[in-house]
């Protein structure tokens, strides 16, 4: 940050500019001031004290003489957590903060057993990322139904085995956080039970399951549904399937791509009415950084065969869409992007603007433009720089 003589920068103002070294955005102890704070108690006007990477105070204003960064004209919210985004961890870490993402899971899809294991091992070594924190892995496959493959490679989809899951969990160095699998596959129930026992969240997806198989998976410990409405049997009043269970079972969190392409605004509103805001997690399923041979059109990515492949979405856009066309409040949309994803993967250290939480924050204005993103108490993105 380089304050000008007026104490302003292009993205935010340092109220006490003289006490902040120019170019330094990693202060040990400072206050975010003059913001509209999106907290578990509602939206409040006030200031947030950040010290040693944590939120250590929330009050109406900062004390006199404190180091401050002004968030005037902006909302201050917990940083967004994207559980479904593609691309190398380094690239995603650097780029996703521009959309308010402070943490994410790196996603891998179906490959040969050895290549998948090697990919996990390579990404598990990624440390010192420049922006958003990589919390671990989301494996979207290979334990999927080829009949519902979407844009993923059918060739390497296979039934789950505990041997392969154990090997992948070991390669991930304890950071395998989420697996998408099809519950109708042989041995799927045993795999779900093992994952639940070892605190790996299981999401149901790329599946042709009927309600019996889906309900059995929930009893076994499945906790979510991957990109709800997509990669599963469509809703039919005489042929119920996974989607029916996703809509009516309160034990399942519905992960949704709120871009208006993967899910229409009316379908999103149906989802909200069926599930309630506290059982929905916003994700991007963005493949902007993946490098696949796809075409961008109609607001998403498509294969040359015309199969919907992934989104161009950012998390702040997902929040905006949820509010503007989805009929939810701003507080609800922010929870869908922060608290609910954190809860799904069992992370209680982040996801809320509250004392004791990690200082992962995003500030954005009423036009949903991110002004800066804070990760672990460090300002890692500043609008206009």
C-alpha positions, 0 to 999 in steps of 0.5 A, a space after each residue: 500500500 502506498 498512501 498518497 499525501 491525502 492518505 488515500 490509495 486507489 482501493 482503500 484509505 489508510 486513516 493513520 497513514 503516517 504510522 503505516 510503512 509504505 508498501 507494507 500490507 501485512 501489519 501485526 495489529 490494525 483496525 478495519 474501520 468505517 465498514 458495514 460489517 456482515 456478522 452472525 448478528 446481522 449487518 452492523 456499522 463498526 470496526 474490526 481489529 486484526 492481530 496475529 492473523 485473527 479477529 480480536 475485536 469488534 466495536 463501533 470505532 477504532 481507538 484513538 491512535 490505532 493503525 487503521 485501514 478504512 473500508 468506508 463505503 464497503 461491506 466487510 464480510 468473511 472471506 469466501 471459500 470456494 470448494 469447487 475450482 479448477 487449476 493449479 493451486 498457485 494460479 487459483 491462489 493468486 487470481 481468486 482473491 480478486 473475486 473475494 476468495 480467501 480459501 479454496 479446495 483444489 479440484 482434480 478429476 478422473 485420471 488413471 490411478 497412478 496419474 491421479 496419485 501423482 497429481 495429488 502428491 504434486 499439489 500436496 507439496 504446494 506451499 507459500 501460495 501468494 493469495 488465497 489459502 489452499 485448504 486441501 483437495 476436492 476429488 471430483 472423481 474418479 468414482 463417478 457414473 460414466 452415464 452422467 459424466 458431463 465434460 469429465 473423461 469417462 475413460 477413467 471413471 471407476 468403482 471406489 475401492 478402500 485401497 485407492 481412497 486410502 492411498 489418495 488420502 495418504 498422498 494428500 497428507 491429511 488434506 483430502 477434504 471432499 470427494 464427489 462420488 456416485 452412490 449407486 456404484 458398487 462398494 460406494 456405501 463402504 467408501 462413504 462410511 470410511 470417508 465419514 469415519 476419517 472426516 472426509 466429506 462426501 458429496 454425491 454427484 455425476 450420478 444416475 442414482 435413484 432415491 433408494 441409492 441416494 438415501 442409503 448414501 446419506 445414512 452412510 454419511 454423505 453430506 452434500 450434493 455436487 453442482 445440484 441439478 447438474 450431472 444427475 437425473 433430471 427431476 421427474 415426478 414419476 422417476 425420482 432420483 438424487 435431485 429429489 433427495 437433495 431437495 428434501 433431505 436436510 442432512 445434505 448441503 446443496 453445492 450450487 453454481 449460481 451463474 444463471 447458466 448451470 442453474 436458472 434463476 427460477 431453479 435457484 429460487 426453488 432450491 432456496 425455498 426447498 433447502 433454506 439458505 443454511 443448507 446451500 453452498 455457493 461454488 464456482 466450478 470455474 475452469 478459467 485456469 484449467 487449460 482445457 480445450 473448451 469454448 467460452 460462450 453464453 456465459 460459460 465454457 462448453 466442449 466442442 461437442 456442445 457439453 456444458 463444461 464449467 463456469 467463468 464465475 467468481 465467488 463475488 459474482 455468485 454472491 451478487 447473483 444470489 442476491 439480485 436474481 435468487 431472492 436471498 438477502 445479502 447476509 444469506 448469500 455471504 453465509 452461502 459463500 463462507 460459513 456453509 462451505 467452512 462447516 461442510 468441510 469441518 473447518 470452524 476456524 473461518 467462515 464468520 466475522 466474529 472474534 476468535 476467527 481467522 482474519 480472512 475478510 473481503 470488502 466490497 461495495 454496493 456494486 459487488 466490486 471487491 476492494 480488498 481481500 485479507 488472508 490470515 491478516 495480510 492484505 493480499 489483494 487491493 483493487 486497482 493495483 
